Amino acid sequence: MKVSTILVTALTSVGAALAVDVQKSVIISYPDPNTPNSVIDQAKDAVRQSGGIVTHEYQLIKGFAAKVGETVLESIQAWGAPYNALIEEDQVVSAL
């Protein structure tokens, strides 16, 4: 009886560990100049509520940088679809 209880507990723990949403560094931008600020604010709130971090808010473009799980990115992409939301991996860019 104890062995089965331990086994179930161990398997449950492994399943929970595998369900963790891996965080990525991304830039989320909205090239459509008519994108309402409420859409951007909704995306930032979703990042924070999921345990992600908004690392930078851009002033020259409508968008922000964040560390966030992929599950939330799917939602943000769907909400921003009418405004052509772009989600790109944040990476170092250099000139040749």
Phi and psi restraints in degrees (range 20) as a CNS / XPLOR table:
assign (resid 1 and name C) (resid 2 and name N)
       (resid 2 and name CA) (resid 2 and name C) 1.0 -66.6 20.0 2
assign (resid 2 and name N) (resid 2 and name CA)
       (resid 2 and name C) (resid 3 and name N) 1.0 -36.5 20.0 2
assign (resid 2 and name C) (resid 3 and name N)
       (resid 3 and name CA) (resid 3 and name C) 1.0 -62.4 20.0 2
assign (resid 3 and name N) (resid 3 and name CA)
       (resid 3 and name C) (resid 4 and name N) 1.0 -43.0 20.0 2
assign (resid 3 and name C) (resid 4 and name N)
       (resid 4 and name CA) (resid 4 and name C) 1.0 -67.0 20.0 2
assign (resid 4 and name N) (resid 4 and name CA)
       (resid 4 and name C) (resid 5 and name N) 1.0 -36.6 20.0 2
assign (resid 4 and name C) (resid 5 and name N)
       (resid 5 and name CA) (resid 5 and name C) 1.0 -64.7 20.0 2
assign (resid 5 and name N) (resid 5 and name CA)
       (resid 5 and name C) (resid 6 and name N) 1.0 -43.5 20.0 2
assign (resid 5 and name C) (resid 6 and name N)
       (resid 6 and name CA) (resid 6 and name C) 1.0 -64.8 20.0 2
assign (resid 6 and name N) (resid 6 and name CA)
       (resid 6 and name C) (resid 7 and name N) 1.0 -41.4 20.0 2
assign (resid 6 and name C) (resid 7 and name N)
       (resid 7 and name CA) (resid 7 and name C) 1.0 -63.6 20.0 2
assign (resid 7 and name N) (resid 7 and name CA)
       (resid 7 and name C) (resid 8 and name N) 1.0 -44.7 20.0 2
assign (resid 7 and name C) (resid 8 and name N)
       (resid 8 and name CA) (resid 8 and name C) 1.0 -62.8 20.0 2
assign (resid 8 and name N) (resid 8 and name CA)
       (resid 8 and name C) (resid 9 and name N) 1.0 -43.2 20.0 2
assign (resid 8 and name C) (resid 9 and name N)
       (resid 9 and name CA) (resid 9 and name C) 1.0 -62.3 20.0 2
assign (resid 9 and name N) (resid 9 and name CA)
       (resid 9 and name C) (resid 10 and name N) 1.0 -43.5 20.0 2
assign (resid 9 and name C) (resid 10 and name N)
       (resid 10 and name CA) (resid 10 and name C) 1.0 -64.5 20.0 2
assign (resid 10 and name N) (resid 10 and name CA)
       (resid 10 and name C) (resid 11 and name N) 1.0 -44.2 20.0 2
assign (resid 10 and name C) (resid 11 and name N)
       (resid 11 and name CA) (resid 11 and name C) 1.0 -66.7 20.0 2
assign (resid 11 and name N) (resid 11 and name CA)
       (resid 11 and name C) (resid 12 and name N) 1.0 -35.6 20.0 2
assign (resid 11 and name C) (resid 12 and name N)
       (resid 12 and name CA) (resid 12 and name C) 1.0 -65.1 20.0 2
assign (resid 12 and name N) (resid 12 and name CA)
       (resid 12 and name C) (resid 13 and name N) 1.0 -41.4 20.0 2
assign (resid 12 and name C) (resid 13 and name N)
       (resid 13 and name CA) (resid 13 and name C) 1.0 -64.5 20.0 2
assign (resid 13 and name N) (resid 13 and name CA)
       (resid 13 and name C) (resid 14 and name N) 1.0 -41.3 20.0 2
assign (resid 13 and name C) (resid 14 and name N)
       (resid 14 and name CA) (resid 14 and name C) 1.0 -64.4 20.0 2
assign (resid 14 and name N) (resid 14 and name CA)
       (resid 14 and name C) (resid 15 and name N) 1.0 -42.9 20.0 2
assign (resid 14 and name C) (resid 15 and name N)
       (resid 15 and name CA) (resid 15 and name C) 1.0 -62.1 20.0 2
assign (resid 15 and name N) (resid 15 and name CA)
       (resid 15 and name C) (resid 16 and name N) 1.0 -41.1 20.0 2
assign (resid 15 and name C) (resid 16 and name N)
       (resid 16 and name CA) (resid 16 and name C) 1.0 -66.2 20.0 2
assign (resid 16 and name N) (resid 16 and name CA)
       (resid 16 and name C) (resid 17 and name N) 1.0 -38.2 20.0 2
assign (resid 16 and name C) (resid 17 and name N)
       (resid 17 and name CA) (resid 17 and name C) 1.0 -66.2 20.0 2
assign (resid 17 and name N) (resid 17 and name CA)
       (resid 17 and name C) (resid 18 and name N) 1.0 -37.3 20.0 2
assign (resid 17 and name C) (resid 18 and name N)
       (resid 18 and name CA) (resid 18 and name C) 1.0 -72.4 20.0 2
assign (resid 18 and name N) (resid 18 and name CA)
       (resid 18 and name C) (resid 19 and name N) 1.0 -21.8 20.0 2
assign (resid 18 and name C) (resid 19 and name N)
       (resid 19 and name CA) (resid 19 and name C) 1.0 -83.4 20.0 2
assign (resid 19 and name N) (resid 19 and name CA)
       (resid 19 and name C) (resid 20 and name N) 1.0 -0.5 20.0 2
assign (resid 19 and name C) (resid 20 and name N)
       (resid 20 and name CA) (resid 20 and name C) 1.0 -65.8 20.0 2
assign (resid 20 and name N) (resid 20 and name CA)
       (resid 20 and name C) (resid 21 and name N) 1.0 133.1 20.0 2
assign (resid 20 and name C) (resid 21 and name N)
       (resid 21 and name CA) (resid 21 and name C) 1.0 -83.7 20.0 2
assign (resid 21 and name N) (resid 21 and name CA)
       (resid 21 and name C) (resid 22 and name N) 1.0 117.4 20.0 2
assign (resid 21 and name C) (resid 22 and name N)
       (resid 22 and name CA) (resid 22 and name C) 1.0 -70.0 20.0 2
assign (resid 22 and name N) (resid 22 and name CA)
       (resid 22 and name C) (resid 23 and name N) 1.0 130.7 20.0 2
assign (resid 22 and name C) (resid 23 and name N)
       (resid 23 and name CA) (resid 23 and name C) 1.0 -85.3 20.0 2
assign (resid 23 and name N) (resid 23 and name CA)
       (resid 23 and name C) (resid 24 and name N) 1.0 141.7 20.0 2
assign (resid 23 and name C) (resid 24 and name N)
       (resid 24 and name CA) (resid 24 and name C) 1.0 -125.4 20.0 2
assign (resid 24 and name N) (resid 24 and name CA)
       (resid 24 and name C) (resid 25 and name N) 1.0 150.4 20.0 2
assign (resid 24 and name C) (resid 25 and name N)
       (resid 25 and name CA) (resid 25 and name C) 1.0 -88.8 20.0 2
assign (resid 25 and name N) (resid 25 and name CA)
       (resid 25 and name C) (resid 26 and name N) 1.0 121.0 20.0 2
assign (resid 25 and name C) (resid 26 and name N)
       (resid 26 and name CA) (resid 26 and name C) 1.0 -135.4 20.0 2
assign (resid 26 and name N) (resid 26 and name CA)
       (resid 26 and name C) (resid 27 and name N) 1.0 161.7 20.0 2
assign (resid 26 and name C) (resid 27 and name N)
       (resid 27 and name CA) (resid 27 and name C) 1.0 -116.1 20.0 2
assign (resid 27 and name N) (resid 27 and name CA)
       (resid 27 and name C) (resid 28 and name N) 1.0 125.7 20.0 2
assign (resid 27 and name C) (resid 28 and name N)
       (resid 28 and name CA) (resid 28 and name C) 1.0 -112.6 20.0 2
assign (resid 28 and name N) (resid 28 and name CA)
       (resid 28 and name C) (resid 29 and name N) 1.0 119.7 20.0 2
assign (resid 28 and name C) (resid 29 and name N)
       (resid 29 and name CA) (resid 29 and name C) 1.0 -133.1 20.0 2
assign (resid 29 and name N) (resid 29 and name CA)
       (resid 29 and name C) (resid 30 and name N) 1.0 159.6 20.0 2
assign (resid 29 and name C) (resid 30 and name N)
       (resid 30 and name CA) (resid 30 and name C) 1.0 -128.5 20.0 2
assign (resid 30 and name N) (resid 30 and name CA)
       (resid 30 and name C) (resid 31 and name N) 1.0 96.0 20.0 2
assign (resid 30 and name C) (resid 31 and name N)
       (resid 31 and name CA) (resid 31 and name C) 1.0 -68.4 20.0 2
assign (resid 31 and name N) (resid 31 and name CA)
       (resid 31 and name C) (resid 32 and name N) 1.0 -20.5 20.0 2
assign (resid 31 and name C) (resid 32 and name N)
       (resid 32 and name CA) (resid 32 and name C) 1.0 -70.6 20.0 2
assign (resid 32 and name N) (resid 32 and name CA)
       (resid 32 and name C) (resid 33 and name N) 1.0 117.4 20.0 2
assign (resid 32 and name C) (resid 33 and name N)
       (resid 33 and name CA) (resid 33 and name C) 1.0 -65.0 20.0 2
assign (resid 33 and name N) (resid 33 and name CA)
       (resid 33 and name C) (resid 34 and name N) 1.0 -15.3 20.0 2
assign (resid 33 and name C) (resid 34 and name N)
       (resid 34 and name CA) (resid 34 and name C) 1.0 -90.0 20.0 2
assign (resid 34 and name N) (resid 34 and name CA)
       (resid 34 and name C) (resid 35 and name N) 1.0 6.8 20.0 2
assign (resid 34 and name C) (resid 35 and name N)
       (resid 35 and name CA) (resid 35 and name C) 1.0 -63.4 20.0 2
assign (resid 35 and name N) (resid 35 and name CA)
       (resid 35 and name C) (resid 36 and name N) 1.0 121.3 20.0 2
assign (resid 35 and name C) (resid 36 and name N)
       (resid 36 and name CA) (resid 36 and name C) 1.0 -67.4 20.0 2
assign (resid 36 and name N) (resid 36 and name CA)
       (resid 36 and name C) (resid 37 and name N) 1.0 146.9 20.0 2
assign (resid 36 and name C) (resid 37 and name N)
       (resid 37 and name CA) (resid 37 and name C) 1.0 -60.1 20.0 2
assign (resid 37 and name N) (resid 37 and name CA)
       (resid 37 and name C) (resid 38 and name N) 1.0 -27.6 20.0 2
assign (resid 37 and name C) (resid 38 and name N)
       (resid 38 and name CA) (resid 38 and name C) 1.0 -64.0 20.0 2
assign (resid 38 and name N) (resid 38 and name CA)
       (resid 38 and name C) (resid 39 and name N) 1.0 -31.8 20.0 2
assign (resid 38 and name C) (resid 39 and name N)
       (resid 39 and name CA) (resid 39 and name C) 1.0 -67.8 20.0 2
assign (resid 39 and name N) (resid 39 and name CA)
       (resid 39 and name C) (resid 40 and name N) 1.0 -43.0 20.0 2
assign (resid 39 and name C) (resid 40 and name N)
       (resid 40 and name CA) (resid 40 and name C) 1.0 -67.2 20.0 2
assign (resid 40 and name N) (resid 40 and name CA)
       (resid 40 and name C) (resid 41 and name N) 1.0 -42.5 20.0 2
assign (resid 40 and name C) (resid 41 and name N)
       (resid 41 and name CA) (resid 41 and name C) 1.0 -63.0 20.0 2
assign (resid 41 and name N) (resid 41 and name CA)
       (resid 41 and name C) (resid 42 and name N) 1.0 -38.4 20.0 2
assign (resid 41 and name C) (resid 42 and name N)
       (resid 42 and name CA) (resid 42 and name C) 1.0 -62.7 20.0 2
assign (resid 42 and name N) (resid 42 and name CA)
       (resid 42 and name C) (resid 43 and name N) 1.0 -41.0 20.0 2
assign (resid 42 and name C) (resid 43 and name N)
       (resid 43 and name CA) (resid 43 and name C) 1.0 -65.9 20.0 2
assign (resid 43 and name N) (resid 43 and name CA)
       (resid 43 and name C) (resid 44 and name N) 1.0 -43.8 20.0 2
assign (resid 43 and name C) (resid 44 and name N)
       (resid 44 and name CA) (resid 44 and name C) 1.0 -64.0 20.0 2
assign (resid 44 and name N) (resid 44 and name CA)
       (resid 44 and name C) (resid 45 and name N) 1.0 -40.5 20.0 2
assign (resid 44 and name C) (resid 45 and name N)
       (resid 45 and name CA) (resid 45 and name C) 1.0 -62.4 20.0 2
assign (resid 45 and name N) (resid 45 and name CA)
       (resid 45 and name C) (resid 46 and name N) 1.0 -39.9 20.0 2
assign (resid 45 and name C) (resid 46 and name N)
       (resid 46 and name CA) (resid 46 and name C) 1.0 -63.4 20.0 2
assign (resid 46 and name N) (resid 46 and name CA)
       (resid 46 and name C) (resid 47 and name N) 1.0 -39.9 20.0 2
assign (resid 46 and name C) (resid 47 and name N)
       (resid 47 and name CA) (resid 47 and name C) 1.0 -59.8 20.0 2
assign (resid 47 and name N) (resid 47 and name CA)
       (resid 47 and name C) (resid 48 and name N) 1.0 -50.1 20.0 2
assign (resid 47 and name C) (resid 48 and name N)
       (resid 48 and name CA) (resid 48 and name C) 1.0 -65.6 20.0 2
assign (resid 48 and name N) (resid 48 and name CA)
       (resid 48 and name C) (resid 49 and name N) 1.0 -41.8 20.0 2
assign (resid 48 and name C) (resid 49 and name N)
       (resid 49 and name CA) (resid 49 and name C) 1.0 -66.7 20.0 2
assign (resid 49 and name N) (resid 49 and name CA)
       (resid 49 and name C) (resid 50 and name N) 1.0 -24.8 20.0 2
assign (resid 49 and name C) (resid 50 and name N)
       (resid 50 and name CA) (resid 50 and name C) 1.0 -87.2 20.0 2
assign (resid 50 and name N) (resid 50 and name CA)
       (resid 50 and name C) (resid 51 and name N) 1.0 0.5 20.0 2
assign (resid 50 and name C) (resid 51 and name N)
       (resid 51 and name CA) (resid 51 and name C) 1.0 93.8 20.0 2
assign (resid 51 and name N) (resid 51 and name CA)
       (resid 51 and name C) (resid 52 and name N) 1.0 4.9 20.0 2
assign (resid 51 and name C) (resid 52 and name N)
       (resid 52 and name CA) (resid 52 and name C) 1.0 -82.6 20.0 2
assign (resid 52 and name N) (resid 52 and name CA)
       (resid 52 and name C) (resid 53 and name N) 1.0 178.2 20.0 2
assign (resid 52 and name C) (resid 53 and name N)
       (resid 53 and name CA) (resid 53 and name C) 1.0 -131.3 20.0 2
assign (resid 53 and name N) (resid 53 and name CA)
       (resid 53 and name C) (resid 54 and name N) 1.0 130.2 20.0 2
assign (resid 53 and name C) (resid 54 and name N)
       (resid 54 and name CA) (resid 54 and name C) 1.0 -83.9 20.0 2
assign (resid 54 and name N) (resid 54 and name CA)
       (resid 54 and name C) (resid 55 and name N) 1.0 114.8 20.0 2
assign (resid 54 and name C) (resid 55 and name N)
       (resid 55 and name CA) (resid 55 and name C) 1.0 -93.1 20.0 2
assign (resid 55 and name N) (resid 55 and name CA)
       (resid 55 and name C) (resid 56 and name N) 1.0 -21.8 20.0 2
assign (resid 55 and name C) (resid 56 and name N)
       (resid 56 and name CA) (resid 56 and name C) 1.0 -160.2 20.0 2
assign (resid 56 and name N) (resid 56 and name CA)
       (resid 56 and name C) (resid 57 and name N) 1.0 139.4 20.0 2
assign (resid 56 and name C) (resid 57 and name N)
       (resid 57 and name CA) (resid 57 and name C) 1.0 -112.4 20.0 2
assign (resid 57 and name N) (resid 57 and name CA)
       (resid 57 and name C) (resid 58 and name N) 1.0 121.8 20.0 2
assign (resid 57 and name C) (resid 58 and name N)
       (resid 58 and name CA) (resid 58 and name C) 1.0 -81.4 20.0 2
assign (resid 58 and name N) (resid 58 and name CA)
       (resid 58 and name C) (resid 59 and name N) 1.0 146.9 20.0 2
assign (resid 58 and name C) (resid 59 and name N)
       (resid 59 and name CA) (resid 59 and name C) 1.0 -103.9 20.0 2
assign (resid 59 and name N) (resid 59 and name CA)
       (resid 59 and name C) (resid 60 and name N) 1.0 -33.8 20.0 2
assign (resid 59 and name C) (resid 60 and name N)
       (resid 60 and name CA) (resid 60 and name C) 1.0 -81.2 20.0 2
assign (resid 60 and name N) (resid 60 and name CA)
       (resid 60 and name C) (resid 61 and name N) 1.0 -25.5 20.0 2
assign (resid 60 and name C) (resid 61 and name N)
       (resid 61 and name CA) (resid 61 and name C) 1.0 -125.1 20.0 2
assign (resid 61 and name N) (resid 61 and name CA)
       (resid 61 and name C) (resid 62 and name N) 1.0 159.4 20.0 2
assign (resid 61 and name C) (resid 62 and name N)
       (resid 62 and name CA) (resid 62 and name C) 1.0 -83.1 20.0 2
assign (resid 62 and name N) (resid 62 and name CA)
       (resid 62 and name C) (resid 63 and name N) 1.0 104.9 20.0 2
assign (resid 62 and name C) (resid 63 and name N)
       (resid 63 and name CA) (resid 63 and name C) 1.0 168.2 20.0 2
assign (resid 63 and name N) (resid 63 and name CA)
       (resid 63 and name C) (resid 64 and name N) 1.0 -176.5 20.0 2
assign (resid 63 and name C) (resid 64 and name N)
       (resid 64 and name CA) (resid 64 and name C) 1.0 -159.6 20.0 2
assign (resid 64 and name N) (resid 64 and name CA)
       (resid 64 and name C) (resid 65 and name N) 1.0 163.5 20.0 2
assign (resid 64 and name C) (resid 65 and name N)
       (resid 65 and name CA) (resid 65 and name C) 1.0 -106.8 20.0 2
assign (resid 65 and name N) (resid 65 and name CA)
       (resid 65 and name C) (resid 66 and name N) 1.0 147.6 20.0 2
assign (resid 65 and name C) (resid 66 and name N)
       (resid 66 and name CA) (resid 66 and name C) 1.0 -155.7 20.0 2
assign (resid 66 and name N) (resid 66 and name CA)
       (resid 66 and name C) (resid 67 and name N) 1.0 160.7 20.0 2
assign (resid 66 and name C) (resid 67 and name N)
       (resid 67 and name CA) (resid 67 and name C) 1.0 -112.0 20.0 2
assign (resid 67 and name N) (resid 67 and name CA)
       (resid 67 and name C) (resid 68 and name N) 1.0 117.2 20.0 2
assign (resid 67 and name C) (resid 68 and name N)
       (resid 68 and name CA) (resid 68 and name C) 1.0 -153.8 20.0 2
assign (resid 68 and name N) (resid 68 and name CA)
       (resid 68 and name C) (resid 69 and name N) 1.0 156.4 20.0 2
assign (resid 68 and name C) (resid 69 and name N)
       (resid 69 and name CA) (resid 69 and name C) 1.0 -76.1 20.0 2
assign (resid 69 and name N) (resid 69 and name CA)
       (resid 69 and name C) (resid 70 and name N) 1.0 154.9 20.0 2
assign (resid 69 and name C) (resid 70 and name N)
       (resid 70 and name CA) (resid 70 and name C) 1.0 -64.6 20.0 2
assign (resid 70 and name N) (resid 70 and name CA)
       (resid 70 and name C) (resid 71 and name N) 1.0 -30.8 20.0 2
assign (resid 70 and name C) (resid 71 and name N)
       (resid 71 and name CA) (resid 71 and name C) 1.0 -60.2 20.0 2
assign (resid 71 and name N) (resid 71 and name CA)
       (resid 71 and name C) (resid 72 and name N) 1.0 -43.8 20.0 2
assign (resid 71 and name C) (resid 72 and name N)
       (resid 72 and name CA) (resid 72 and name C) 1.0 -68.6 20.0 2
assign (resid 72 and name N) (resid 72 and name CA)
       (resid 72 and name C) (resid 73 and name N) 1.0 -34.3 20.0 2
assign (resid 72 and name C) (resid 73 and name N)
       (resid 73 and name CA) (resid 73 and name C) 1.0 -60.9 20.0 2
assign (resid 73 and name N) (resid 73 and name CA)
       (resid 73 and name C) (resid 74 and name N) 1.0 -35.2 20.0 2
assign (resid 73 and name C) (resid 74 and name N)
       (resid 74 and name CA) (resid 74 and name C) 1.0 -63.5 20.0 2
assign (resid 74 and name N) (resid 74 and name CA)
       (resid 74 and name C) (resid 75 and name N) 1.0 -41.1 20.0 2
assign (resid 74 and name C) (resid 75 and name N)
       (resid 75 and name CA) (resid 75 and name C) 1.0 -66.3 20.0 2
assign (resid 75 and name N) (resid 75 and name CA)
       (resid 75 and name C) (resid 76 and name N) 1.0 -44.6 20.0 2
assign (resid 75 and name C) (resid 76 and name N)
       (resid 76 and name CA) (resid 76 and name C) 1.0 -61.6 20.0 2
assign (resid 76 and name N) (resid 76 and name CA)
       (resid 76 and name C) (resid 77 and name N) 1.0 -40.8 20.0 2
assign (resid 76 and name C) (resid 77 and name N)
       (resid 77 and name CA) (resid 77 and name C) 1.0 -61.3 20.0 2
assign (resid 77 and name N) (resid 77 and name CA)
       (resid 77 and name C) (resid 78 and name N) 1.0 -42.0 20.0 2
assign (resid 77 and name C) (resid 78 and name N)
       (resid 78 and name CA) (resid 78 and name C) 1.0 -66.2 20.0 2
assign (resid 78 and name N) (resid 78 and name CA)
       (resid 78 and name C) (resid 79 and name N) 1.0 -44.8 20.0 2
assign (resid 78 and name C) (resid 79 and name N)
       (resid 79 and name CA) (resid 79 and name C) 1.0 -64.1 20.0 2
assign (resid 79 and name N) (resid 79 and name CA)
       (resid 79 and name C) (resid 80 and name N) 1.0 -37.3 20.0 2
assign (resid 79 and name C) (resid 80 and name N)
       (resid 80 and name CA) (resid 80 and name C) 1.0 -87.7 20.0 2
assign (resid 80 and name N) (resid 80 and name CA)
       (resid 80 and name C) (resid 81 and name N) 1.0 -1.3 20.0 2
assign (resid 80 and name C) (resid 81 and name N)
       (resid 81 and name CA) (resid 81 and name C) 1.0 -54.2 20.0 2
assign (resid 81 and name N) (resid 81 and name CA)
       (resid 81 and name C) (resid 82 and name N) 1.0 -42.4 20.0 2
assign (resid 81 and name C) (resid 82 and name N)
       (resid 82 and name CA) (resid 82 and name C) 1.0 -63.6 20.0 2
assign (resid 82 and name N) (resid 82 and name CA)
       (resid 82 and name C) (resid 83 and name N) 1.0 -18.1 20.0 2
assign (resid 82 and name C) (resid 83 and name N)
       (resid 83 and name CA) (resid 83 and name C) 1.0 -112.0 20.0 2
assign (resid 83 and name N) (resid 83 and name CA)
       (resid 83 and name C) (resid 84 and name N) 1.0 16.0 20.0 2
assign (resid 83 and name C) (resid 84 and name N)
       (resid 84 and name CA) (resid 84 and name C) 1.0 57.3 20.0 2
assign (resid 84 and name N) (resid 84 and name CA)
       (resid 84 and name C) (resid 85 and name N) 1.0 47.7 20.0 2
assign (resid 84 and name C) (resid 85 and name N)
       (resid 85 and name CA) (resid 85 and name C) 1.0 -56.5 20.0 2
assign (resid 85 and name N) (resid 85 and name CA)
       (resid 85 and name C) (resid 86 and name N) 1.0 134.2 20.0 2
assign (resid 85 and name C) (resid 86 and name N)
       (resid 86 and name CA) (resid 86 and name C) 1.0 -111.7 20.0 2
assign (resid 86 and name N) (resid 86 and name CA)
       (resid 86 and name C) (resid 87 and name N) 1.0 129.3 20.0 2
assign (resid 86 and name C) (resid 87 and name N)
       (resid 87 and name CA) (resid 87 and name C) 1.0 -120.9 20.0 2
assign (resid 87 and name N) (resid 87 and name CA)
       (resid 87 and name C) (resid 88 and name N) 1.0 115.0 20.0 2
assign (resid 87 and name C) (resid 88 and name N)
       (resid 88 and name CA) (resid 88 and name C) 1.0 -124.5 20.0 2
assign (resid 88 and name N) (resid 88 and name CA)
       (resid 88 and name C) (resid 89 and name N) 1.0 147.1 20.0 2
assign (resid 88 and name C) (resid 89 and name N)
       (resid 89 and name CA) (resid 89 and name C) 1.0 -66.2 20.0 2
assign (resid 89 and name N) (resid 89 and name CA)
       (resid 89 and name C) (resid 90 and name N) 1.0 131.7 20.0 2
assign (resid 89 and name C) (resid 90 and name N)
       (resid 90 and name CA) (resid 90 and name C) 1.0 -76.1 20.0 2
assign (resid 90 and name N) (resid 90 and name CA)
       (resid 90 and name C) (resid 91 and name N) 1.0 123.7 20.0 2
assign (resid 90 and name C) (resid 91 and name N)
       (resid 91 and name CA) (resid 91 and name C) 1.0 -148.7 20.0 2
assign (resid 91 and name N) (resid 91 and name CA)
       (resid 91 and name C) (resid 92 and name N) 1.0 163.3 20.0 2
assign (resid 91 and name C) (resid 92 and name N)
       (resid 92 and name CA) (resid 92 and name C) 1.0 -77.5 20.0 2
assign (resid 92 and name N) (resid 92 and name CA)
       (resid 92 and name C) (resid 93 and name N) 1.0 132.3 20.0 2
assign (resid 92 and name C) (resid 93 and name N)
       (resid 93 and name CA) (resid 93 and name C) 1.0 -118.5 20.0 2
assign (resid 93 and name N) (resid 93 and name CA)
       (resid 93 and name C) (resid 94 and name N) 1.0 134.6 20.0 2
assign (resid 93 and name C) (resid 94 and name N)
       (resid 94 and name CA) (resid 94 and name C) 1.0 -135.3 20.0 2
assign (resid 94 and name N) (resid 94 and name CA)
       (resid 94 and name C) (resid 95 and name N) 1.0 153.3 20.0 2
assign (resid 94 and name C) (resid 95 and name N)
       (resid 95 and name CA) (resid 95 and name C) 1.0 -87.3 20.0 2
assign (resid 95 and name N) (resid 95 and name CA)
       (resid 95 and name C) (resid 96 and name N) 1.0 150.6 20.0 2
